[in-house]
Amino acid sequence: MNRPQAFPVAARQIGQGSSVLEFLRLLWAIDHALQKRSRRMTRELGITGVQRLAIRVLGRYPDLTPGQLAGLLHLHPSTVTGIVQRLQRGGFVLRRRDRTDRRRTRLALTTRGRAIDARRGGTVEAELEAALETIDPPSLAAAERVLTAIGEQLAGARA
């Protein structure tokens, strides 16, 4: 299949001379692509990209509290509350009382949630996995360091 070039040469030249501008442009392009893919996942799978990520994390770490899930996803707890509520309404997640502390709730995947967790095709991470397979391990490690530094800087910035 012949895919259109994601970052045409003319667009890449916008940031010449300014690595900050170029990084910002690329980050926005990635954000836009993630949002677009998330909308397609909603049509095809009935869940958004971030909901899929929550399901995948719960599949790996069952019995998390909503606060723990928020920490792992780097999202505000109120954002995760909305995500979990929509996943509950969709029949993907159950919320149960903690056996040792009745004030806490724990999250678990339903049969439907486990089926979505097991699905590989048609997902954001399948696209990301295909892209990452083309990158050598040292470059991938460097990219992870760069993205971590950007994320930490932005998370620490005052609004």
Disulfide bonds with the S-S distance in Angstrom:
none
